[in-house]
Amino acid sequence: MGTKINLENIQTLTDFKRNAKEYVERVKATKLPLVLTVNGKAEVVVQEARAFQELLDQLEHLEEEVHQLKLETLRREIGIGIEQLENGQYTEHDEKSLEAFFDGIKVRGRQKLAQKSTL
């Protein structure tokens, strides 16, 4: 997904205003977005309407796929949990041992964060 904006399609807003018709025609013909800058900073993207709609449709499709994958993973994990319970593969905790269990999770989480921040 690391798609970058083509640096050749970056123009100033001022130039776009002066030559709007030409830029719109180019965007329609190439289907490539045009980035407009204000004071040297990218501020606005102009894109052909159908290309934008295709992008939205792709995003919606990907969101649906991710949702389905999450549901499938959750169902699989719940199934594994049920199977482990039925086979006696679990640990019962009292208040003290449960507190220690969560403390261990916190420590491991902090260690992972520390490792990521040093990379």
C-alpha positions in Angstrom: 0.0 0.0 0.0 3.0 2.3 -0.1 1.7 4.3 -3.1 3.3 7.7 -3.3 2.1 10.8 -5.1 3.9 11.4 -8.3 6.1 14.5 -7.8 5.4 15.6 -11.3 1.7 16.1 -10.4 2.4 18.8 -7.8 1.5 22.4 -8.6 0.9 25.6 -6.7 -2.7 26.6 -6.0 -1.9 30.0 -7.7 -0.8 28.3 -10.9 -3.8 26.0 -10.8 -6.2 29.0 -10.5 -4.5 30.6 -13.5 -4.7 27.4 -15.6 -7.5 25.5 -14.0 -9.1 24.4 -17.3 -5.8 22.8 -18.5 -5.1 21.1 -15.2 -8.6 19.7 -15.0 -8.3 18.4 -18.5 -5.0 16.8 -17.7 -6.4 15.2 -14.5 -9.4 13.8 -16.5 -7.1 12.5 -19.2 -4.5 10.9 -17.0 -6.8 9.8 -14.1 -3.9 10.8 -11.8 -4.4 13.1 -8.8 -3.0 16.6 -8.8 -1.5 17.9 -5.5 -1.9 21.7 -5.0 0.5 23.5 -2.7 0.0 26.6 -0.6 3.2 28.3 0.6 5.2 25.2 -0.5 3.1 22.8 1.6 0.8 20.2 0.0 -2.8 21.2 1.0 -5.3 19.9 -1.6 -5.6 17.0 -4.0 -7.7 17.3 -7.2 -8.8 14.0 -8.6 -11.0 12.8 -11.4 -14.4 11.9 -10.0 -14.6 8.3 -11.3 -11.0 7.6 -10.2 -11.9 8.9 -6.7 -15.1 6.7 -6.6 -13.0 3.7 -7.6 -10.7 4.5 -4.8 -13.6 4.7 -2.3 -15.0 1.4 -3.6 -11.7 -0.3 -3.2 -11.4 1.0 0.4 -14.9 -0.2 1.2 -14.1 -3.6 -0.2 -10.9 -3.8 1.8 -12.7 -2.8 4.9 -15.2 -5.6 4.4 -12.4 -8.1 3.8 -10.6 -7.0 7.0 -13.9 -7.3 8.9 -14.5 -10.8 7.6 -10.9 -11.9 8.4 -11.3 -10.5 12.0 -14.6 -12.5 12.4 -13.0 -15.7 11.0 -10.0 -15.2 13.3 -12.2 -14.6 16.3 -14.3 -17.7 15.6 -11.1 -19.8 15.2 -9.7 -18.5 18.5 -13.0 -19.1 20.3 -13.0 -22.6 18.9 -9.5 -23.2 20.2 -10.5 -21.9 23.6 -13.5 -24.1 23.8 -11.4 -27.1 22.8 -8.8 -26.3 25.4 -11.5 -26.0 28.1 -13.1 -29.3 27.1 -9.6 -31.0 27.2 -8.8 -29.4 30.6 -6.1 -27.2 29.2 -6.7 -24.2 31.4 -5.6 -22.6 34.6 -7.9 -21.5 37.3 -6.9 -18.2 39.0 -7.8 -16.7 42.4 -7.7 -13.0 43.0 -4.0 -13.0 43.8 -2.8 -15.2 40.9 -5.0 -13.2 38.5 -3.4 -10.0 39.7 0.0 -11.5 39.2 -1.0 -12.7 35.7 -2.1 -9.2 34.6 1.0 -7.7 36.1 3.1 -10.0 34.0 1.2 -9.0 30.9 1.8 -5.3 31.7 5.6 -5.9 32.2 5.8 -7.8 28.9 3.9 -5.0 27.1 6.2 -2.3 28.5 9.2 -4.4 27.4 7.9 -4.7 23.9 7.2 -0.9 23.8 10.7 -0.2 25.0 12.2 -2.5 22.3 10.1 -0.8 19.6 11.2 2.7 20.7 14.8 1.7 20.5 14.6 0.4 16.9 
